Amino acid sequence: MKKILTKFLLLLFITALITIFIIPVQIFAIGVGGTYNHQLITGYAGQSTLINFWGTGYQGYYKFITLYNDNTSEQIDSKFVTDINDDPWDMQMSNVLAAGNYHYNLVISEDWDIFNSEVYPINPVLNEAHYFTITRKKAEPPVQPPVRTKPMTCWQVWVNEDGNFQFIFWYTYANNNWVRIYDMDGNLVFEADLPHDDPNLIVDLPDGFYIVRTFFCSDEPIQEFLIGKS
């Protein structure tokens, strides 16, 4: 019975020693830990790229975002939480980037230093790299004018209040919408290439009669008619 009691007391002593030496280690491990998350919002080249990094815990440690250009190995930017005891904590980094390959590091460390204007974390407990690519925005195709399947036609012509001939045309093409006006002897007295978006034409000519011809990409008239004023 005495031997059993002695073994029991020895077991209690060993258990107490284990508790004394192990519990502080567990408490220290819990103090280092924490939770975190991050978010990357990219745009096209020349637009803003945003990196968010936030979490809770890791008191007494510096939290970093460090951005690198993989094409040049240059450290572009570095941000970190200045108050290491903030809980919860968060930060964000915004940069306008050119097209190319990049990566950012999420770092939680005991300390930091600067060398050649670049920030270096010391003794990190977390160091993750995330890679991404910035592309150029594709150029929008130019707006093409409608392709007409019918020739330009003069819809109306009259002498306006200023005494000038005024025309309205239907269905003009993008270009080569030629309007030519001749006197009664066949001499060319006016010509114009009507723009697609302005089918109106005002022509100042002396009193008399004239022949109007319209053309598109050839010398063969599309339309021919007589106008006159006195």
Residue pairs with C-beta under 8 A, 6 or more apart in sequence:
31 59
31 60
32 58
32 61
32 125
33 57
33 58
34 55
34 56
34 57
34 58
34 59
34 108
35 55
35 56
35 57
36 53
36 54
36 55
36 56
36 58
36 63
36 106
36 108
36 126
37 53
37 54
37 55
38 51
38 52
38 53
38 54
38 65
38 106
38 130
39 50
39 51
39 52
40 49
40 50
40 51
40 52
40 104
40 130
40 132
41 49
41 50
41 51
41 52
42 49
42 132
42 134
43 49
43 134
44 134
44 135
44 136
44 137
45 97
45 98
45 99
45 134
45 135
45 136
45 137
46 96
46 98
46 137
47 96
47 137
48 94
48 95
48 96
49 94
49 95
49 96
49 97
49 134
50 92
50 93
50 94
51 65
51 67
51 92
51 93
51 94
51 104
52 90
52 91
52 92
53 63
53 65
53 90
53 91
53 92
53 93
53 106
54 88
54 89
54 90
54 91
55 63
55 88
55 89
55 90
56 87
56 88
56 89
57 87
58 89
58 108
58 125
58 126
59 84
59 85
59 87
60 84
60 85
61 84
61 108
61 109
61 110
61 125
62 80
62 81
62 84
62 107
62 108
62 109
62 110
62 111
62 112
62 121
63 80
63 81
63 84
63 89
63 91
63 107
63 108
64 78
64 79
64 80
64 105
64 106
64 107
64 108
64 109
64 112
64 119
64 121
65 77
65 78
65 79
65 80
65 91
65 93
65 104
65 105
65 106
65 107
66 75
66 77
66 78
66 104
66 105
66 107
66 119
66 121
67 75
67 76
67 77
67 78
67 93
67 95
67 102
67 103
67 104
68 74
68 75
68 76
68 102
68 103
68 104
68 105
69 76
69 100
69 101
69 102
70 100
70 101
70 102
70 103
70 131
71 100
71 101
75 118
75 119
76 95
76 97
76 102
77 93
77 95
78 118
78 119
79 91
79 92
79 93
80 91
80 112
80 119
81 89
81 90
81 91
83 89
93 104
97 134
98 134
99 134
99 135
99 136
100 133
100 134
101 131
101 132
101 133
102 131
102 132
102 133
102 134
103 129
103 130
103 131
103 132
104 129
104 130
104 132
105 127
105 128
105 129
105 130
106 126
106 127
106 128
106 130
107 121
107 124
107 126
107 127
107 128
108 124
108 125
108 126
109 121
109 122
109 123
109 124
109 125
109 126
109 127
110 122
110 123
110 124
110 125
111 121
111 122
111 123
112 119
112 120
112 121
112 122
113 119
113 120
113 122
114 120
121 127
144 174
145 173
145 174
145 196
146 196
147 173
148 171
148 172
148 173
150 171
151 171
151 214
151 216
151 222
151 223
152 169
152 170
152 171
152 172
152 173
152 177
152 194
152 214
152 216
152 222
152 223
153 169
153 170
153 171
153 214
153 222
153 223
154 167
154 168
154 169
154 170
154 212
154 214
154 223
154 225
155 168
155 169
155 170
156 167
156 168
157 165
157 166
157 167
157 168
157 212
157 225
157 227
158 165
158 166
159 165
159 166
159 229
160 166
160 202
162 204
163 229
164 202
164 203
164 204
164 205
165 202
165 203
165 204
165 205
165 210
165 227
165 229
166 200
166 201
166 202
166 203
167 179
167 200
167 201
167 202
167 203
167 212
168 199
168 200
168 201
169 177
169 179
169 194
169 199
169 200
169 201
169 214
170 199
172 194
172 195
172 196
172 199
173 196
173 216
174 196
175 193
175 195
175 196
176 193
176 215
176 216
176 217
177 193
177 194
177 195
177 196
177 214
177 216
178 191
178 192
178 193
178 194
178 214
178 215
178 216
179 190
179 191
179 192
179 194
179 201
179 212
179 213
179 214
180 188
180 190
180 191
180 212
180 213
180 214
180 215
181 188
181 189
181 190
181 191
181 203
181 205
181 210
181 211
181 212
181 213
181 227
182 188
182 189
182 210
182 211
182 213
183 189
183 208
183 210
183 211
184 208
184 209
184 210
184 211
186 211
189 205
189 210
190 203
190 205
192 201
194 201
207 229
207 230
208 228
208 229
208 230
209 226
209 227
209 228
210 226
210 227
210 228
211 224
211 225
211 226
212 223
212 224
212 225
212 226
212 227
213 221
213 222
213 223
213 224
214 221
214 222
214 223
214 224
215 221
215 222
216 222
